[in-house]
Amino acid sequence: QVQLQQWGAGLLKPSETLSLTCAVYGGSLSGYDWSWIRQSPGKGLEWIGEINHSGSTNYNPSLKSRITISVDTSNQFSLKLTSMTAADTAVYYCARGSTGTHFDYWGQGTLVTVSS
Amino acid sequence: QSVLTQPASVSGSPGQSITISCTGTSSDIGGYNYVSWYQLNPGKAPKLVIYDVSHWPLGVSSRFSGSKSGSTASLTISGLQAEDEADYYCSSFTSSSTWVFGGGTKLTVL
C-alpha cells in the first residue's frame, strides 16, 4: 500500500521561503508524476506543480516564478515556494499522479501559516 | 474564484441520492475525459472516489458514480450514508497541461 508522508515548517514570516518534503512509502517515484496541491482557508484546491521521477517539471503558470519542485532521492521529493505572503496560507498536500489523469494517493496535508 | 464551478453545499437524508455538478469549459472538462472527484475530511488525506469521469478506484463503493455532458461533470452518491458526509472536489486536466479544481461542495447527511 502506497503512503505519502510529508513534513515542513508550519509557520513562516512574510518574504520567507516555504520548504516541504514528501516521502513515498510502499513504492518509488519511478513511473509516476508527483504533485503539490494546496487549499487556502475557505477556498478550493489549487494545483501548484508536478515533477516526474527523472526530474522534469510542470508548474502552475500563476506560481511559476516562485516555485521549485525537485527530486531528493528515489522516494522523496520537495517543494520550495519563495516570497511567501499571507495569501499563501494554506494546507499543502503532496499527491501521486496516476496515468496522467488523476491523483490516486495523497499526503495528510501540512498547514502552513504566513504571519508576521 | 475556482476555475471549475461547484455548488457550495448539498444535503440529503440517509438512503437518498444526491448529485454534485462541476462546470468547466471546453479547455478542461469539455475537452478531456480526465475528470476526477475527491473526498476531503478534516485531518485526513484526500481520497479519490472517481477518475476518468466514471471509473471507480479499487475499494471505493459503487454507490459513487460519475458522468459528464459537454463541459459539466457530475458525481452522484446513491444510498447516502452518514460516513459520506464530507467535502467533495472535482478536478480536470486542461489544454495547458495543468490541473484545475472546483471550489468544493459540502455534503451534509441529514
Interface residues (C-beta under 8 A of the other chain):
Chain A: L4 S35 I37 Q39 K43 G44 L45 E46 W47 N58 N60 P61 Y93 A95 S98 G100 T101 H102 F103 D104 Y105 W106 G107 Q108 G109
Chain B: S2 L4 Q6 Y34 S36 Y38 L40 G43 K44 A45 P46 K47 L48 Y51 D52 P57 Y89 S91 F93 S96 S97 T98 W99 V100 F101 G102 G103 G104
